[in-house]
Amino acid sequence: MYRQSGDLFIGRFDKGKAEGPGRYIFKNGSYYDGEFNDNSAETTKGYYFSDDLEYKGGFKNNTFHGHGVEKGRKHEFDGTYSHGKKVEGVFKWDTVPNNDEFEYIYEGKFDNEGKFTGKGIFKIDFR
């Protein structure tokens, strides 16, 4: 079913709302595969893909929630989310173009703004 926004939903409906397994394709080409409950992405095993980001894991109310693995062009996060925000896990990133020598790694907790908080481990991993 196409929406006025240009997005497309392929799946089952119940009383006009997305329900059960389905795929939601956004106008920009990104998409979500997984379970829907009352028109909302809700599952422990969903998949989201865009040009800049790939995510496998939990969703609740259309946001990353529970355990998940997020991979971007220069970062990777494996950990726990709460309503779309990182809570705790391992965050790896590389800020240097064409860098094959090292990456930064933080393992610990995050605050509501996505900043490192509490006790954690920060290291540079030489490849």
DRENPA-3360 file (N, C-alpha, C; in nm, 2 decimals, always signed):
BEGIN
1 = MYRQSGDL = +0.08/-0.12/+0.00/+0.00/+0.00/+0.00/+0.09/+0.12/+0.00 ~ +0.07/+0.21/-0.10/+0.15/+0.33/-0.10/+0.08/+0.44/-0.01 ~ +0.16/+0.52/+0.05/+0.11/+0.63/+0.14/+0.13/+0.76/+0.07 ~ +0.06/+0.86/+0.11/+0.07/+0.99/+0.05/+0.22/+1.04/+0.05 ~ +0.30/+1.00/+0.15/+0.44/+1.04/+0.16/+0.52/+0.99/+0.05 ~ +0.47/+0.88/-0.02/+0.55/+0.81/-0.12/+0.61/+0.69/-0.07 ~ +0.60/+0.66/+0.06/+0.65/+0.54/+0.12/+0.56/+0.42/+0.08 ~ +0.61/+0.30/+0.09/+0.53/+0.18/+0.05/+0.54/+0.08/+0.17;
9 = FIGRFDKG = +0.42/+0.02/+0.20/+0.42/-0.09/+0.30/+0.37/-0.22/+0.23 ~ +0.45/-0.33/+0.25/+0.41/-0.46/+0.19/+0.39/-0.55/+0.31 ~ +0.27/-0.59/+0.33/+0.25/-0.68/+0.45/+0.10/-0.69/+0.48 ~ +0.07/-0.74/+0.60/-0.07/-0.76/+0.64/-0.12/-0.64/+0.71 ~ -0.25/-0.62/+0.70/-0.32/-0.51/+0.77/-0.43/-0.57/+0.86 ~ -0.46/-0.51/+0.97/-0.57/-0.55/+1.05/-0.64/-0.42/+1.09 ~ -0.76/-0.40/+1.05/-0.84/-0.28/+1.08/-0.76/-0.15/+1.03 ~ -0.70/-0.16/+0.91/-0.63/-0.05/+0.85/-0.49/-0.02/+0.90;
17 = KAEGPGRY = -0.44/-0.11/+0.99/-0.31/-0.09/+1.05/-0.22/-0.20/+1.02 ~ -0.09/-0.17/+1.00/+0.01/-0.28/+0.97/+0.02/-0.37/+1.09 ~ +0.01/-0.50/+1.06/+0.01/-0.60/+1.17/+0.08/-0.73/+1.12 ~ +0.17/-0.78/+1.20/+0.25/-0.90/+1.16/+0.37/-0.87/+1.08 ~ +0.42/-0.97/+1.01/+0.54/-0.95/+0.93/+0.52/-0.86/+0.81 ~ +0.62/-0.77/+0.78/+0.61/-0.68/+0.67/+0.73/-0.61/+0.63 ~ +0.73/-0.53/+0.53/+0.84/-0.45/+0.49/+0.78/-0.31/+0.46 ~ +0.85/-0.21/+0.52/+0.82/-0.07/+0.50/+0.93/-0.01/+0.42;
25 = IFKNGSYY = +0.90/+0.04/+0.30/+1.01/+0.10/+0.22/+0.98/+0.26/+0.22 ~ +1.08/+0.33/+0.26/+1.07/+0.48/+0.27/+1.09/+0.53/+0.13 ~ +1.04/+0.65/+0.10/+1.05/+0.72/-0.03/+1.20/+0.73/-0.07 ~ +1.29/+0.75/+0.03/+1.43/+0.77/+0.00/+1.51/+0.64/-0.03 ~ +1.44/+0.52/-0.02/+1.50/+0.39/-0.05/+1.54/+0.31/+0.07 ~ +1.54/+0.37/+0.19/+1.57/+0.29/+0.31/+1.45/+0.21/+0.34 ~ +1.47/+0.10/+0.42/+1.36/+0.01/+0.45/+1.38/-0.06/+0.58 ~ +1.27/-0.11/+0.63/+1.26/-0.19/+0.75/+1.19/-0.32/+0.72;
33 = DGEFNDNS = +1.25/-0.43/+0.76/+1.19/-0.56/+0.75/+1.17/-0.61/+0.89 ~ +1.05/-0.66/+0.92/+1.02/-0.71/+1.06/+0.88/-0.72/+1.09 ~ +0.85/-0.73/+1.22/+0.72/-0.74/+1.27/+0.66/-0.60/+1.30 ~ +0.53/-0.59/+1.28/+0.45/-0.47/+1.31/+0.34/-0.51/+1.41 ~ +0.32/-0.41/+1.50/+0.21/-0.43/+1.60/+0.14/-0.30/+1.61 ~ +0.01/-0.29/+1.57/-0.07/-0.17/+1.57/+0.00/-0.06/+1.50 ~ +0.05/-0.09/+1.38/+0.11/+0.01/+1.29/+0.25/+0.06/+1.33 ~ +0.31/-0.01/+1.42/+0.44/+0.03/+1.47/+0.54/-0.09/+1.46;
41 = AETTKGYY = +0.67/-0.06/+1.42/+0.77/-0.16/+1.42/+0.80/-0.21/+1.56 ~ +0.78/-0.34/+1.58/+0.80/-0.39/+1.72/+0.84/-0.54/+1.70 ~ +0.97/-0.56/+1.74/+1.02/-0.70/+1.73/+1.16/-0.71/+1.80 ~ +1.21/-0.82/+1.82/+1.34/-0.84/+1.87/+1.44/-0.88/+1.75 ~ +1.39/-0.90/+1.63/+1.47/-0.94/+1.52/+1.44/-0.86/+1.39 ~ +1.44/-0.73/+1.40/+1.41/-0.65/+1.28/+1.54/-0.62/+1.21 ~ +1.52/-0.56/+1.09/+1.63/-0.52/+1.01/+1.60/-0.38/+0.94 ~ +1.69/-0.29/+0.96/+1.68/-0.16/+0.89/+1.80/-0.13/+0.81;
49 = FSDDLEYK = +1.78/-0.08/+0.69/+1.89/-0.05/+0.60/+1.87/+0.09/+0.53 ~ +1.97/+0.17/+0.53/+1.97/+0.29/+0.45/+2.11/+0.30/+0.39 ~ +2.13/+0.41/+0.31/+2.26/+0.43/+0.25/+2.38/+0.44/+0.35 ~ +2.34/+0.49/+0.47/+2.45/+0.53/+0.57/+2.45/+0.43/+0.69 ~ +2.34/+0.34/+0.70/+2.33/+0.27/+0.82/+2.26/+0.13/+0.80 ~ +2.31/+0.03/+0.87/+2.25/-0.10/+0.87/+2.23/-0.14/+1.02 ~ +2.11/-0.19/+1.05/+2.08/-0.22/+1.19/+2.01/-0.35/+1.19 ~ +2.05/-0.44/+1.28/+1.98/-0.57/+1.31/+1.95/-0.58/+1.46;
57 = GGFKNNTF = +1.83/-0.60/+1.49/+1.80/-0.61/+1.64/+1.66/-0.57/+1.67 ~ +1.64/-0.53/+1.80/+1.51/-0.49/+1.85/+1.46/-0.36/+1.81 ~ +1.32/-0.35/+1.80/+1.25/-0.23/+1.77/+1.13/-0.22/+1.86 ~ +1.10/-0.10/+1.90/+0.97/-0.07/+1.97/+0.93/+0.07/+1.94 ~ +0.80/+0.09/+1.90/+0.75/+0.22/+1.86/+0.83/+0.28/+1.75 ~ +0.87/+0.20/+1.66/+0.95/+0.25/+1.54/+1.09/+0.30/+1.57 ~ +1.14/+0.26/+1.68/+1.28/+0.30/+1.72/+1.36/+0.18/+1.76 ~ +1.49/+0.19/+1.75/+1.58/+0.08/+1.80/+1.55/+0.07/+1.95;
65 = HGHGVEKG = +1.53/-0.06/+1.99/+1.50/-0.09/+2.13/+1.54/-0.23/+2.17 ~ +1.61/-0.25/+2.28/+1.66/-0.38/+2.31/+1.80/-0.40/+2.25 ~ +1.84/-0.52/+2.24/+1.98/-0.55/+2.18/+1.98/-0.53/+2.03 ~ +2.09/-0.47/+1.98/+2.10/-0.45/+1.84/+2.24/-0.43/+1.80 ~ +2.27/-0.45/+1.67/+2.40/-0.42/+1.61/+2.38/-0.32/+1.50 ~ +2.44/-0.20/+1.51/+2.44/-0.09/+1.42/+2.57/-0.08/+1.35 ~ +2.57/-0.07/+1.21/+2.69/-0.05/+1.14/+2.67/+0.07/+1.04 ~ +2.77/+0.16/+1.05/+2.77/+0.28/+0.96/+2.89/+0.27/+0.88;
73 = RKHEFDGT = +2.91/+0.38/+0.81/+3.03/+0.39/+0.72/+3.16/+0.39/+0.80 ~ +3.16/+0.45/+0.92/+3.28/+0.47/+1.00/+3.26/+0.42/+1.14 ~ +3.16/+0.35/+1.17/+3.13/+0.31/+1.31/+3.06/+0.18/+1.32 ~ +3.06/+0.12/+1.44/+2.98/+0.00/+1.47/+2.95/+0.00/+1.61 ~ +2.83/-0.03/+1.65/+2.78/-0.04/+1.79/+2.71/-0.17/+1.81 ~ +2.75/-0.24/+1.91/+2.69/-0.37/+1.95/+2.65/-0.35/+2.09 ~ +2.52/-0.34/+2.12/+2.48/-0.32/+2.26/+2.32/-0.30/+2.27 ~ +2.29/-0.23/+2.38/+2.15/-0.21/+2.41/+2.10/-0.07/+2.39;
81 = YSHGKKVE = +1.98/-0.06/+2.33/+1.91/+0.06/+2.31/+1.79/+0.07/+2.39 ~ +1.75/+0.20/+2.42/+1.62/+0.22/+2.49/+1.55/+0.34/+2.41 ~ +1.45/+0.31/+2.35/+1.37/+0.41/+2.27/+1.46/+0.49/+2.18 ~ +1.54/+0.42/+2.10/+1.63/+0.48/+2.00/+1.76/+0.54/+2.05 ~ +1.79/+0.53/+2.18/+1.91/+0.58/+2.23/+2.00/+0.47/+2.28 ~ +2.13/+0.48/+2.26/+2.23/+0.38/+2.31/+2.23/+0.39/+2.46 ~ +2.23/+0.27/+2.53/+2.24/+0.26/+2.67/+2.37/+0.21/+2.72 ~ +2.41/+0.09/+2.66/+2.53/+0.03/+2.70/+2.58/-0.07/+2.59;
89 = GVFKWDTV = +2.71/-0.07/+2.57/+2.76/-0.16/+2.47/+2.90/-0.12/+2.43 ~ +2.94/-0.18/+2.31/+3.07/-0.15/+2.26/+3.06/-0.07/+2.13 ~ +3.12/+0.05/+2.13/+3.11/+0.14/+2.02/+3.25/+0.15/+1.96 ~ +3.27/+0.12/+1.83/+3.39/+0.13/+1.76/+3.38/+0.23/+1.65 ~ +3.48/+0.31/+1.63/+3.47/+0.41/+1.52/+3.61/+0.45/+1.47 ~ +3.61/+0.50/+1.35/+3.74/+0.54/+1.29/+3.71/+0.68/+1.23 ~ +3.78/+0.78/+1.27/+3.76/+0.92/+1.22/+3.86/+0.96/+1.12 ~ +3.96/+0.88/+1.09/+4.06/+0.91/+1.00/+4.04/+0.85/+0.86;
97 = PNNDEFEY = +4.03/+0.93/+0.76/+4.01/+0.87/+0.62/+4.12/+0.78/+0.58 ~ +4.08/+0.67/+0.52/+4.18/+0.57/+0.47/+4.27/+0.52/+0.58 ~ +4.22/+0.50/+0.70/+4.30/+0.45/+0.81/+4.29/+0.30/+0.82 ~ +4.40/+0.23/+0.80/+4.40/+0.09/+0.82/+4.49/+0.05/+0.94 ~ +4.53/+0.15/+1.02/+4.62/+0.12/+1.13/+4.55/+0.10/+1.26 ~ +4.45/+0.18/+1.29/+4.38/+0.17/+1.42/+4.24/+0.21/+1.42 ~ +4.17/+0.18/+1.53/+4.03/+0.23/+1.55/+4.01/+0.26/+1.70 ~ +3.92/+0.35/+1.73/+3.88/+0.38/+1.86/+3.78/+0.28/+1.91;
105 = IYEGKFDN = +3.78/+0.24/+2.04/+3.68/+0.15/+2.09/+3.64/+0.20/+2.23 ~ +3.51/+0.21/+2.26/+3.46/+0.25/+2.39/+3.36/+0.14/+2.43 ~ +3.38/+0.09/+2.55/+3.29/-0.01/+2.61/+3.24/+0.04/+2.74 ~ +3.11/+0.06/+2.74/+3.05/+0.11/+2.87/+2.91/+0.16/+2.84 ~ +2.87/+0.26/+2.93/+2.74/+0.32/+2.93/+2.73/+0.45/+2.86 ~ +2.61/+0.49/+2.81/+2.59/+0.62/+2.74/+2.48/+0.69/+2.81 ~ +2.49/+0.83/+2.81/+2.38/+0.91/+2.87/+2.27/+0.93/+2.76 ~ +2.17/+1.01/+2.80/+2.06/+1.04/+2.70/+2.10/+1.11/+2.58;
113 = EGKFTGKG = +2.22/+1.17/+2.58/+2.27/+1.25/+2.46/+2.37/+1.17/+2.38 ~ +2.39/+1.04/+2.42/+2.48/+0.95/+2.35/+2.62/+0.97/+2.39 ~ +2.65/+1.04/+2.50/+2.79/+1.06/+2.54/+2.82/+0.95/+2.64 ~ +2.95/+0.92/+2.65/+3.00/+0.82/+2.74/+2.97/+0.87/+2.88 ~ +2.93/+0.77/+2.97/+2.90/+0.81/+3.11/+2.93/+0.69/+3.20 ~ +2.96/+0.73/+3.33/+2.99/+0.62/+3.43/+3.12/+0.56/+3.40 ~ +3.14/+0.44/+3.45/+3.26/+0.36/+3.43/+3.26/+0.30/+3.29 ~ +3.37/+0.31/+3.22/+3.38/+0.25/+3.09/+3.53/+0.23/+3.05;
121 = IFKIDFR = +3.55/+0.17/+2.94/+3.69/+0.15/+2.89/+3.70/+0.21/+2.75 ~ +3.80/+0.29/+2.74/+3.83/+0.36/+2.61/+3.97/+0.31/+2.57 ~ +3.98/+0.27/+2.45/+4.11/+0.22/+2.40/+4.13/+0.25/+2.25 ~ +4.25/+0.24/+2.21/+4.28/+0.25/+2.06/+4.34/+0.11/+2.03 ~ +4.27/+0.05/+1.93/+4.31/-0.08/+1.88/+4.39/-0.07/+1.76 ~ +4.52/-0.11/+1.76/+4.60/-0.11/+1.65/+4.58/-0.24/+1.57 ~ +4.56/-0.23/+1.44/+4.53/-0.34/+1.36/+4.65/-0.41/+1.31;
% end
